[in-house]
């Protein structure tokens, strides 16, 4: 098993079913792939997404992660995915060059939290709901108003991901199974 990090987008889905995640994303299942090879595909191509087997994470929950550049823009509809899968779905994206940092969280079809930031321009691009403890520790204000200063870095995305589900940079050790690779289109 190997971790992944910056310049990437991923979703975390509470549950156990890799196939359901591939199907919900509308991806064609290309089969199993070794972790390193799969992560390279997800990072270096625009139409491949890798899906992990269930991994233990926050709140004693198993999480299936799906990662790939295909998920960066415009990003998946976490509300629709959450409703379709009947569970919690989270979305994360980070890209160091433009300082793009986003996260969203939906539970059973209801948007709970959304945050987006482009550091290159200092613009908060989305804000829905109240920040939780991990977001406050990352430096977000309790509310967004004209007086708010927001400064978010890549490490903050990983911090929030770790508190909500899994920090993908920490994935190490023996893999509980292969990744599955899916293709868009």
Beta strands, then each sheet from edge to edge (+ up, - down):
strand 1: 8-14
strand 2: 28-33
strand 3: 48-51
strand 4: 55-56
strand 5: 62-67
strand 6: 88-95
strand 7: 100-107
strand 8: 110-118
strand 9: 123-128
strand 10: 179-183
sheet 1: 2+ 10- 3+ 5- 1+ 6- 7+ 8- 9+
sheet 2: 2+ 10- 3+ 5- 4+
end
